[in-house]
Amino acid sequence: MSLPLTPAMRQYVEIKSRYRDCILFFRMGDFYEMFFEDALRASRLLDIALTSRDKESNIPMCGVPHHARNAYLSKLIRQGCKVAICEQIEEPGQKGIFRREVTEVVTPGLVFSEECLDARGNNFLAAVRFVAPFACAALDATTGEFFHEACDTEEALADALFRIAPAEFVALEGEGNPTTSRGKRLLEGKLLTLLSPSSVAAFPAPPGIGGIPPAGHPSEGVVRAALYYLFLHQPAALSEIGRVTEREGRRYLAMDETAVRTLEIFSTMSGERKGSLLWAVDRTRTPMGARMLRAWLAAPLQDVERIGERHDAVGELLEAHAVRTSLSPPFDAMGDLSRLASRLAQDRSGPRDVAALRDHLAAIPAIRAALGEPFAKRLLSVKELLGDHAAVVDRISSALADPPPAGYKEGGVFRPGYDAQVDELTHLLTHGRGMLAEVEARERQRTGIGGLKVGYNRVFGYYIEVTRTHLDKVPADYIRKQTLANAERFITPELKEFEGRVLRAQEGRAAREEELVLALRDSLKGTLPAVYAAAEGVAELDVLLSFAVLAAENGYGRPQVNGGREILIENGRHPVVEKILGRHAFVPNDCRLSPEGTRLAVLTGPNMAGKSTYIRQAALIVLLAHAGSFVPADRAEIGLVDRIFTRIGASDDLSRGESTFMVEMRETARILDGATDRTLVVLDEVGRGTSTYDGLSIAWAVAEHLHDSPARPKVLFATHFHELTDIVSTCANARNFHVAVREWQGEIIFLRRIDEGSASKSYGIQVARLAGLPASVLDRARDILKNLESAEYNEYGLPTLAGARSARKSGDAQMELFSRRARVDEDAVLDQIRRCEPERLSPLDALMRLAEWKGRLGKGST
């Protein structure tokens, strides 16, 4: 039989029953307490002590200080929790307990505290539909950003979600189960809430929100699901959503998750921001600009005119050094205008938030003045978006003190003269000390007690203190209040009346100032559309200015993006590697790809020579150009690219039981299926995850397919398979390139220069020496290499009779590498002969093939 609960615990259980999927922060005095299963869970997630409510009932309990709420809240939501905040609303009534209510529900995708947010990143709630027709909607309630996107496949949906990087997911029941491993991986560690389809359908779309897709549109359900979830947990935030926009994939240069990850656009392969493209090019000064820059890199434009408009603006800012200099101070004074406006819209802003809004808006005239009369279309648009906020600034400045306090209890929120009632109450409070001094002087004179003091503490209020030696002089109208070791404390009717007046004045002033702040906030809400427009203008100008500063600092040039299909880059550099090494330490290189010229560039060279850097830098230059930035190159003419595919590096995916090679082949299959005549394909070491001959065969077939495909994509193919360089003999639009290396006194020097032609050798043993392999291993490797190069091993890597003898020649110091001789697969040779098309072979190729087959058959088993 369970023990009866106290009134407070019964209240807890009743409230918890309405928020079963949340951890309940139950306010009790100076702490938020958690009980039962919530306490067990929270103590583990927060690493805090678990205690019990009382010894008799042994209810698990843990708590966090109310002043540190946001720090603990941030830890919980990062681990995918929902938290319901239950506050004490009123003083205890007849039942002796506070009335408590849940004032807000905080979830990973619906959090508004600055301590819980990344100022330079969005915090998206994503509503998803993992069944056809696939769609998603992304909502950032802290900024009002809201867009939706319909996707052709679940893979395309996963790519879109990867770029959005949601903090939380919602879906309708029956639509939230991805079938692909990539979709499942996106949900790992994230909170997913399933909503009732009937409840969402019955939820009326809030008036005033434009752009909601009509019935039957693929995105209608996800848009309404996002709004319904917002209504359930943060209904005040609905007032901030003005419009939902459609993001159409065809309007942007597409990059799947693999491309974004392997090109290290937002983070390195190890998950660090430093070393990423974003880290290398970000010169933004405001949180809004930082978020917009990330959005531009995630979705580069695929519209020649719009790209050109951005380049025009960057070029004008680059030439106008004085403008860039003049813009620095007002940008440094600009905070997060978007999120301040959001807090105002949701009635979350205090006096200091309103003052910060004033200060940020006050910086806009200086930005407009610095721009002057620009020529570029985007700069003209930005200047219009910035607007004129003088009236708002004046309204706030005439009302609030400078600076105002954080809250209302201490007063001083408003300027003198703003409100007569506040002035009167403030006068009473500020002159109260003088009035107390008058009381003290009068009582000393009346009683003849020279040491009499008038004081105050929070427990007993105002009092008169008399030492024990003078107690015989205390008047009859003094009322004893407290006894101390050496004194007695008294009150008088006059003092009690004064105390009541002071307390009423404090409460009255706090209430009046809060009332005035609410009224001021309400009066400012009508200006919010203009404030949001100004925030958008500041963000865009910040990004354009960031691109201009980047170009000025690093010598970036303006790319020419056109409607053609050629990619021409002269003296291109890798933006990240250049930042790390320094501009003058980086060796620039050219790149030229075109459907009629070099469609397939095969790049060979040793490890560490720079092959991967070269092919990546071409992709990043294309990406930056489409995003609107200048690029690290002397010259760049880029025909519009519809997507960038990459196959760079690989690792086992143990979560889905797939090897390196399987991951590699899946990614390669996507490329072969999705490439078009405007696609740039970047491949690095395709086929290396399996045996040498299998890998070479696959690499050759993939390269050949891309070359011969009617789509005719542009391909950069880095490989260690030197045999692949022979593909130029059968593929007319294939060319060989290599990373130049110089040998000097047994050493190799990487020149980092890309030259035409294939590499003479791989220099693998030299690279191994640089990596620190023992000399004995290197010496043995050289012996084996000589045997391989002298054909003492067959095509399977197994020794011939002579090779086997050579492998054993060093006695006990050498380990026996092979224990049996190879058997020649005669059927494989015969199959090659049957499939051979002599009319497609040159005389030299035919002789080489014949010699190869003869040699293979001649080395068979004896």
N, C-alpha and C positions, 0 to 999 in steps of 0.2 A: 504494500500500500504506500503510495507516494505521500510525502509530507505536504501539508498545505503551503501555498506560496504566499509571500508577502504582497501587499497591494502594489508595490513597485514592480515586482516580478510578474504579477498577473498582467500589469500594464505592458510590460516588455513582451510577454508571450502573445498578447492580443495584437500588438503592432507587428511583431515578427510574422504572424500568420498571414499578414497582407503583403509581406515582402520576402517570400520564401526563397527566392533566387538571389537574394542580396545578403551581404554581411551587414548587420545592423549596428551602426554607431549610436549607442544609447547614452545620451548626455545625462550624467549624474554629477552635479557640481562642476569641478574643474577637470573632469575626465569624461572621455567617451568609453563606456564599458561595453564588452561583448560577453555573451553567455552561451552555454550549451555547445552545440556543434560549431557555432560561429567562433567561440573562444578557442576551441581546439584547432580550427583551421587557421585563424588569424595569428595565434601564437606561433604556429609553425612557419607561416609565410612571412611574418614580421620579425621572427626571432626574438620574441619578448616572453617574459615569464608568465606561466600559467598558474593561476591560483584557484581559489574556490570562493563562492559567495558567502558561505558560512559552513561551519563544521558539521552542522546537523544534516543539511540537505546535500552538501558536497556538490553544489552546482559549479561546473567549470567556468572560470571567469578570467578575462584579461582586459587591460585598458591602456589607453594612450592619452597623454595630456591634451587638453583642448587647444592650447596655443601651438602645439606641434601637429595638429590634425593633418595639414596638407602634406607634410613629409611622409607620414604613414599612409595616407590616402594614395599618394603617388606610387608607393611600393606595391600596394594591393592592385591597383588598376593595371600596372605594368605586368602583373601576373595573371591578368584576365579576370579579375573579380568585379562584381557590381557592389557598390556600397550605398546603403540608405542612411542618410544623416538625420537622426531624430533629435530634435532640440527641445529644451524646456521652454514652453510658451508662456506659462503664467505661474505666479506664485502658488504655493500649496493652498488648496481650498479646504473644505470641511473634512474631506477624507485624509488630509495630511500629506498628499503627494502632489508634485507638479503635474500640470497638464502638459503632455508631450505630443508632438506631431513630427512626422517626416517632412522636412522642408525641401529636400532635393534627393534625387537618386543620381549618383555619379557612376558612369561606366567608362571603359577605356576610350570609347568614341565620343562620349559626351561629358567632357571634363573642361572646366573653365578656369580653374586656379592656375595662375602663372607658374607656380612651383611645379605643377604637373605637366606643363606644356613645353615643347621645344619652340622657342621664339622664332627660329629660322626654318621651321618646317610646319606643314599642315598636320591637322589631327582629324583624319577622315573616318567617318562611319560609312561602311559600304553595305548597301543592300544588294544581294546577288540572286541570280536565277541560274542554277546549274543544270537546267533542262532546256531543251529547245523550245522557243527561240531564246538564246542565251543573252543575258543583259546584266548590267550593273549600274548602280547609282551611287555617287560619292558625295557626302555632305560633311562640311566642316562648320559646325555650329558656332565656332569661335570667330569666324570671319564672314559667314554667310555664303561661302562658295558652295555651289550645288550644281552638279552636272550628271548626265546619264549617257550611257553608251551601249548600243546594241552590237553583238558580236556574232560572227558566222559560226564559230566553233567553240567548244569548251577550251581548246588550247588558246584561241585568241582572247577569250575571257580571262584566262589565267595570266596572259601577258599584260592585259589592261590592269588587272588587280595588282600585279607585281610592280608596275610603274606607279600606281596610286599609293601603295604601301598602307593599307587601312589599319587602323588601330583596333577595329572591331567589326564584326559582320552580323547582319540580320538577313533572314530569308523567310519566305512563306513555307509552311509545313509542306513537305514533299518536293521542295525545290532547292533545298540546302545541302544535298549530298553529291559532291563531285564524284565523277567516275574515273577521272584520270589521276595518276599519282601526283602530278604537278598541282592540280587543284586541291588535293588532300593536303599536300605539303604547305600550301598557302594558309590553310586553316590551323595548322599545328601551333599550339600555344596561344591561339587567339580565341576570344569569346565569340561564340556563334549563338544567337537567339532565334528560335523558330517562332513565327507569329501565325496566328489563326487566319487563314484566308478570308473567312467570313467577317472577322473583326476588322481586317484591313479594308475589305470591300465596303463595309458599312460606315467607315470613317469618312466624313465629308472633307473634301480638300479645303484647306483654309482659304478664305477669300483674300485676294490680293497677291497670291503667289502665281506668277505667270509662267508659261512654258510647260505646264504639266501635260505629258503626252496624252492623246485621246485614247479612248477605249480601243483595244485591238493592237495598239502599238507595242512592240516587244518590251519597251522599257516602262510601260505604264505601271505594272505591278511593283517593280523595284522602287520607283519614285514614291508611290503611295506607301510602301512599306517603310521607307526611310522617314517619311513625314509622320506616320503613325507611331513609330518607335520614339521619335522626338517628342510627340505629344504625350506619350505615356510617362516619359521620364523627365523631360525638361520643357514643359508646355510654353513657358515664357520665351523660349528661344524661337518659337514659330514666328514671332513678330519680326524677327530679323531676316527671315528668308524672303527675298523679294522676287526671285526668279530662278527657275531651273533651266539650264541650257543643255543642248545636245552636243556631245563630242563625237564627231564622225571620224572614224579611223582613217578614211581615205584622204582626209585633209592634212594628215601628219605623216612624216617619215616614220615608218613602223620599225620597231625593234622589239624582238621577243625577249623573254627573261634571260636567255643565254647571252644575247648580245649585250644587254644592259650590264649583266654580271661580269662577263669576260672582258669587256672594254673598260670595266671599272669606272663607270660614269658617276655613280654616287658614292661608292665605297670600294675599297680594294677587295681582293678575293678573301682577305682575312677579316673583312668587316670594318676596317678603319676608314674614317673620312679623309685623313691625310694620305695623300698618294692617289686620290681619285681625280677625275676630270673636274668635278665640281670644286674640289679643294684648290685646284690649280688655277681656275679661271674666275673664281668668286671675288669680286671687289665691291660687292654691294655694301651699303651702309645702314640700311633699315631692315627690320624683320619682314616687312611686306615685300621689299625687293628681293630678299634672299629666297622667299617662298616662290616668287614669280620666276626667278632664274631657274630654280629646280624644275618648275613646270615647263619652262621653255626647252630645257634640255631633255625632259622626259617626252615631250611631244614637239619635235622640230617641225617647222612648217613645210608644206609641200605645195606652195603657191609662189611662183616666181615674183609676182607683183608685191605680195606682202613681205616676202623675204627682202626684196629690194628696198622697200620702205624702211625696214629696220636698218639695213646697211646705210641708207642715206642719213638716217638720224645718227648712227654711230660715227659716220664720216664727218658730219658737221660738228659733233661734239669733240672729235679728235682734233680737228683743225682749230677749234676755239679754246685755246688753253686758258684764256681769261675766264671763260664761262665755267670751265671745269673747276677752276680755283674758287670762283665766287659761289659755286654750288656746295662746296664742302661744309662751310659752317651751318647753313640751314639743314643740311642732311644729317649732320652730327647731332643737331638739336631735335631731330624727328624720331619719335618712338613708334610704337605699334598702333598706328591710327586705326587700322581695321579692327583690332581686338578691343580697343577702347570704345569704339562705336558700338561694337557688339555688346559690351558690358552695359552701356547706356541703354541700348534697346531692350535688354533683358532685366532691367532694374537691378543690376548687380553693382553699379558704380557708386562709390562713396565720394566725399568731397575732393579727395586728392585725385581720383580718376577724372572728375569733371575739370579740375584745374589742369591736369595733364593734357586733356583734350584741347583746352584753350591754348596751352603752350605749343602744342604741335600744329594747330591751325594757325597760330601766330607766326610760324616759320614759313608758311606758304607764300606770302607776299615777296619774301626775299628770293624764293625759288623762281617765282614768275619774273621778278626783276632781272635775275641772273640770266634767264633764258632770252630775254629781250624779244626780238621779232624773228623767230627762227624760220628757216626755209623748208626744212624737212617736214613731210606730211605728218609723221608720227609725233614730232615735237610740237607741231601746231595742235594736234589732237590732245596731247598731254597737257599743254597749257590751258586748253579749254576745260579739261577734266579737273584741273586743280581748283578752278573757281575762285570766288571772292567770299571770304568768311569773316570779314571785318565786323559785321553786326553781331555774329555769334561770339567772337572774341571779346567785343565790348560788353556784351550782356553778361558773360561769365566774369570778366574782370571787374565790372562794377558791383558784382554781388559777392564774390568770394574773397576772403583774406588771402594774403600772399606771404608765405604758403599757408594753406588751411591745415587743420589737424586731420588725423586719420578718421576720427569718430566725432561724436557729438557731446560726450559727457563733460569734457573739459571746456567746451565752448570755443569761441574764437573762429567759427567757420566763416562768418560773414563780416564784411567791412562795417565799421561804424557808419550809421546813417542809412543803411540799406533797409532796416526794419525797426520801427519805433519800439515794438514790444521787446525785441531782443536787446535793444539798447537800454531800455529801462531795467530789465532783469540783470543785464551785465553790470549796470551801474550799482545796483544793490549788492551784487556779489563782490565787485572790485572795491567797494567802499565798506564792505563788511568788516575788514580788518581794522579800519579806522574806528568804526563803531564799537568794536570789541575793546579797543584801546580806551575809548571813552568810558565804557562800562567799567573796565578795570580801574581806571583812575578814580571814578566816582565811588566805587565800592571801597577802595582803600581809604578814601577820605571819610566815608560814612562809618566804617568799622574801626578805623585807626590801625588796621593791620597792614604794615608797610610791605610785607612779603606776599600779599595776596596776588594770585595769578589767575587769569582767565585762559583756559586752554580748550583743546578739541582732540578727540580720537574717534575712530570709526565705530567703536563698540558703544560708548556712552554719549557720544555727541559733545556738545559744549558743556563746560563745567567751570566752577570756581574752586581753586585748590588753596587750602589753608594748612600750614604746618601745625603739629600737635601743641607746640608751645603757645599758640594763639587761639586755641579752640574756645577758650572762655569768652572771647570777644565776638564769636559768631552770632549774628542776629537771629531772631526767632523765625524770620521768614525764609531762612536758608533750609533747603531740603537735602538731607544726606543722600548721596548717590553711590559713593564707593569709599572703602577704607583701605589706606595704604600703610606701609610700615611706619612712616614718619609724618603722614599727612592724611587729611580727609578731603574728599571732593564733594561739592554741593552744586545744586542748581537752584535757580530762582525763577519765579513766573516770568520775569522780564527776559531772562536768558532763554527760557524754554520757548517763549514767543518768537524771539529773534532766531532761534534755531529752526523753528517751523518756517519762518519767512525765507531763510537761506535755502533750506532743503527744497521748499516749493519753488524758489527761484531757480535752483539748479535743475530740477526736474522740468520746470516750465521752459527754461531756455533750451535744454536738450530736445524737448518735444517740439518746440517752435522751430529750432534750426533744422531738425529732421524734416519737419513739414515743409520748410522753405526749400531744402535740397530736393525733395521729391517734386515740388512744384517746378523748380528750375530744370530738373531732368525732363519732366514732361514737356516743358516748353521747348526743349532742345530736340525732342524726338522728331519734330517736323523737319529738322535740318539734316537728318541722318542720310537720306539719299545723296545729298550733296557731299556729305562727309565721306561716304563710301566711294563716291566718284573721285574725290580728292585722293583717297588712299590708293585707288587703282592708278591714278595718274602719277603719284609719288613712286609707286612700285615700278611702273614701266620706265619712268625716267631713271630710276635708280639702276635698273638692269642695263639700259642703254648707256648710261654713264659708266657703269662697271665695264662694259665691253670696250668703251673708248679708253678708259684708264688702262685696261689690260693691253690694248693695242699700243698705246703710247709707251708703256713700260717695257714691252717685249718685242716691239717692232713687228706686230702683226699687220698683214696686208688685207685689203678689201677683196673678197672673192667675188667672182662674177658667176652667179647662178643663173642658168638659162634653160631653155626648153630642149636643148640637145641631149645627147647621150654619152658624151665624152667626159672623162675626168682627166684634167691636166693640172698637175701640181709641180711647181718649180721651187726647189730648195725648201721643201717642207720639213717641219720639225715636229717632234712629239711634245705636246703642251705640258705634260706632267714630267716627263724625263728631263726636258729642258729646264723646268723650274727647279728641279732637284740638282741638276749638274751645273746650271748656269748657261746662259745663251751661247757664250763663246766656246764652251766646252762640247757643245752638241754638234755633230756633223750632219748638215742638212742633205736631203736627197730628193730627187725628182720621182714622179710617178705619172705614167700616162696609160690610160685604159680607154678603149673605144670599141664599139661593135665591129667596125671595119678594120681597125688596126690590131692592137694587142688586147684581145679579150680575156686571155688566160696568161697571167704572168706567173711562171714557176720560179720560186726563189730558193736557192740552196746556199749552204754555208754552215760553218761549225756552230755548235752551241755557244751561247754568250756573245756571238758576233753582232747580233742586232736584227735578226730576221723578224722576230715577233714585234719588236719596237717599230720596225718599218711598216709592217702591214697594219698594225693597230693605229699608227699615226695617220695613215691615209683615211681610215674609217672615222677617226676623231675629227679630222679636218673637214670631212664631208658633213659630219653631224653639226659641228660648230657653225659652218656656213649656212646650213638650213635653219639653225636656231636664230640666226640674225647677227652672229658675232663675226668680227674679222678673224683671220686664221693665221697660224704660225707658218707662213710661206711667203716667198717673194711674189709669187703669182699663183692664182688658183682660178681655173675655169671649170665649173662643175655643172654638168647636165643634171637636171632634176633627178634625184634618187627617191624611189618609193619606199625602199626598206634596206636595212643593213642586216645581213645574216653573218653570224660568226660561228666557227668551230675551232675554238682555241683551248687547248688543254683539256683535261678530263680528270675525273676522280670517281671512285666507286660510289654508288648510291645504295648504301646498305639498307636504307629504310624501305626500299622497294625491291631489294634483292637483285640489283643489276650491277654488273661489272663495269669497269672503265670502258671496255670496248662496246658494251651494249649501250651505255649512255652516249658514247661517240656516234654510234650508228643511228640511234634515234634522232640525234640532232642533225646529222648529215641527211637523213631521210627527209626531214622537214625542209631543209634547204633545197633539195632536189625537187621537192613537190611545190614549193612556194616561190621560187625565183622567177623574176620577169626581166624584160629587157631594160628596166630601170633599176635593177637591184645590184647592190654591191655585195659581193660574197668574199669573206675573209676566212681562209682555211689555214690551219697550222697543224702539221703532223697528222693528217688523216691516215688512219690505218696502223698507227703505231701500237695500238692496244692488243694486237694479235701477233701471230708468227710473221717472220719477215716476208715470206713469199705471199702469204694471204694478205698481209697489210699492203704490200706493194701492188698486188693485183687490185685491191679495193681502191687504193689511192689513184691508180691509173684510170680505173673505170669511172670513178667519180669525176676526175678532171676531164676526161674525155666526154662524159655525158654533159657536163656544164658547157664545154666548148661547143659541142654539136647540137645542143638544145635549141629548138626554134626560139626560145625566149631570149637567148644570147645575153645572159647576165655578164657583168664585169667581175673577174675573179682574180684575187691575189692568193696564191697557193704556196705556202712555205713548207718545205719537206726536207727530210734527211735521206729519202730514197733517191740516190743519185741516178738510179736507172730511169726515174720518172722524167729526167731531162730529155730522154729520147722521144718524148711525146711530140716535140716540135716537128719531128719528121713526118707525122701523120696529121697533125692539127695545124692548119694554115695560120690561124690567128693566135697561136701560142708562142710565147717567147721565154727564153731562159734568162734569169738574172741571178747574180750571186753577191754575197757580201765579201768585199775585198779583204784579204788577209795577207800579211807579209811575214815570211820566215827570216829570222836573223839569229845566226849562231845557235841553232837548235831551239830558239824561242819563237813563239808566234805573236804577232802584233795585230790586233783587230783595228782595221782602218775605218770601220763603220760606214764605208762608202758602198753604194749599190751600183754594180757594173753589169753590163750585158754579158751574157754567156753563163755557162754553168761552172760551179766550183770544181776545182781540180781534185780535191779530196776533202774529207770531213774533219781532219785534225782532232779526232776524238781522243786519242791518247795524249796529245798535248794539253787539251782541255782538262782531261782527268788529272794530269800532273799539276795544273794550276789549282785544281780542287783539293789537292793534298793526298792523293792515293800513294801508298808506299812504293818505293823504287822497285822492290821485287815484283810487285804486281804489274807495274808498268813494263818492266823488262820482259816478263812472260807474255804480256799482251802484244808487245812488238814481235816476239817470236811467232805467236799464233797469227798475227796479221800478215807476216811474211808468207806463212804457209797458205793462208787464204788467197793472198794475191798471186801466189805461184800456182794456184789451182790444185793444191794438195787436198782440198776439201771439195765435196760435190755441192750441188745447189741446195741440199737440205742442211748444210752446215756440218755434215759428218765426214770424217776423213776417208780418203782413198787409202790403199795399202801403204803407199809411200808416206802419206800424211800421218797415218797412225804410227808408223815407225818414228817419224820426226817428233810426234807429240810425246813419245816416251823417252827421248834421247838423254834427258838430264838425270836419270837414276832416281834415287830416293828424294832428291830435292824437288822433283817435279811430281805433281799428282797426275794420275792417269785420267785424262779427260774423257776418253771414249773407250768403250769396251767391245764394240762390234762395228763391222763395216756396213756401209749403206747398201740398201737394195734399191735399184733404180726402178721407178714406176714407169715401165714401158708403155702401159696403157695411156698414161698422161701425155707422153711424147707423141704417140700415135693420134691421140685426140687433137693435139695442137696441129699436127700435119693435116688432119681432115678438115679442120676449121680454117686453115690458112688460105688466104686469097692472093695467089701469086701476082695477079694483075695490079694489086695495090702496093706491092713491094718494089723498092728500087733495087737495082742489081746488087748494090753493096748490102742492103738489108737482107736480100735473099741469101747471099753467101754467108752472112753472119748467122742467120737462123739455121742454115744447113750445118755450119760448123758447130753450133750449140747442140743441135740434136745428135749429131755424130758423137760429140764429146760425152754427152749424157749417157748414150747407149753404150759407148765404149768403156764407161767406168762402172758397169754393172757388177753384180756379185759374181764371184768365181766359185 
